[in-house]
């Protein structure tokens, strides 16, 4: 850091160079202070702009009880994704939950894009069913995945007891993860 | 050897001026920096590719901590609405809150509700310092028959009538789905269909659909959803 230059001969040529140290120099080298100052400036520049948390917008669909008012979806164009324990994802196409397949968050993007490619864009719907064992992070990540993969029609609904049983039996069969 | 030496000039620059400029800039940025309000509820929020900034005015915040407990708070600049909310809840639930207890919620900028209605009076009597380290039960939200978040959201909705209310959910990564589901139920019951989730920003992964769309429309980093 700043040094008091007492040798009198080091950093400056003006003034008498004294051998015996009678005249003390008071020149302080301010370069490190300036470095510190700029470091602090860059720190504050970055933290003021980055401290705003971002928000994901969620639009909930209205709950309609009358079946005729519910959106009709073509069963073949539906991909159902269920969130289970330990960041596992179980999915099936159409309306037959027995044909469960499992993947994780890394593989789900391929699953969604694959189904999207095979389906008519007008009919493609993804139904999300988080189970009681899924974490909040899983839920937000799958919603984020919807926007990353440009899925425009999706719905988050309650998992049915039958599906939940299928999920838990699959989890037990694969070893309780 | 030459007899005339070249006059050697000093190469040391006087850094005082540079130092002054540096500290002036530093003071500017320190004063321009807005510090986050002291977080008594530390929550690890998940990440998302959304780039929309979370609002900080007219905010009704529902926080879910890692154990699935739900807390209710309102942003600092809405003292009148906070007072209205606590009044409405007081009359609706017959809590007999004194003016001091009501003020503990409405005047305190970082106040949050962390108990069911039955314990609310004793909770508001305590100082915030007394509550440090105490594990609070949170507002009941998981049971559909006992969802008190409905009442809080309704009180907030009435307090913000005529103005715009931003509902924000700030959840911890580790909390389980039932708490979040309870909050969604409460919002649906109050006909509040739009809300926002606080997330950490991350970049859109390369090669994905959204990334391609952003590049195509020339909006780098801006998300469509």
Interface residues (C-beta under 8 A of the other chain):
Chain A: X11 X12 X13 X14 X27 X29 X30 X31 X33 X34 X37 X38 X40 X41 X44 X45 X47 X48 X51 X52 X53 X54 X55 X56 X57 X58 X59 X60 X61 X62 X63 X83 X109 X113 X130 X131 X132 X133 X134 X135 X136 X137 X138 X139 X140 X141 X143 X144 X146 X147 X148 X149 X150 X156 X158
Chain B: X8 X9 X10 X12 X15 X16 X18 X19 X22 X23 X25 X26 X29 X30 X32 X33 X34 X36 X45 X46 X47 X48 X49 X50 X51 X52 X53 X54 X55 X64 X168 X171 X172 X173 X174 X175 X176 X177 X178 X179 X180 X181 X184 X187 X188 X193 X194 X195 X196 X197 X198 X199 X200 X201 X204 X205 X208 X209 X210 X211 X213 X223 X224 X225
